[in-house]
């Protein structure tokens, strides 16, 4: 059963709910940062008539940001339809100002996986594959259960004799291991349990396609109350032209482990060069 209260009607297109907080926050603005294989971060600014919202009421509490828009049902009747619900945990809280009528606050909403960067460990994992190591850390060290994460992998991954974690936080450690074998992750929402879910993929089946937004520059035009792109920018920078790796394994001493990959795929930009090799003493 859902622990979050039902969505209330509001003329605001964005609704903020924090578990255990009875105040009704009025979302003023928000700024989000999302990318594959990286925990998202949303900073939400809001006002409230409750002047006494404290950090104890907000930090480490489950929260959600609902993006909704009015849907025209005809005859001038409009209902609010949730377009997306972002579930997470409050990792930051700010009190920015106050007046006689209301107080100005801000909070940071991130997925529970982001909390793994607070846990630094020294550990050794033996005879386990990368997905098994990641699942072990999520379950045993951070109390996550089956509904909190999902592996949708198309490949089989070999067990490794030994993997060492030395002074790394858990988030950096599992991100590094997953990146080595080509596994990426993203975040979704379980609308039944009202929790954020991290999903792991190693193929294109996890990509979301088909999103189309109108481009409406704000220079004298109107977005008609729907989400739209206001502006687009392009940036260019110099990157390495090729990547070469050199390795050595005493178990396969006769094998050639030198690899050179051209990342430009035939194009002619100005690039540098990157070489990676171990130092054997």
Buried (B, 14 or more C-beta within 10 A) or exposed (E): EEEBEEBEEBEBBBBBBBBEBEBBBBBBEBEEEEEEEBBBBBBBBBBBEBEEBEEEBBBEBBBBBBBBBBEEEEEEEEEBEEEEBBBBBBBBBBEEEEEEEBBBBBBBBBBBBBBBBEBEEEBEBEEBBBBBBBBEBBBEEBEBEEEBBBBEBEEEBEEBEEBEBEEBBBBBBBBEBBEEBEBBBBBBBBEEBBBBBBBBBBEEEBEEEEEEEEEBEEEEEEEEEEEBEEEEEEEEEEEEBBBBBEBEEEEEEEEEEEEEEEEEEEEEEEBEEEEEEEEEE
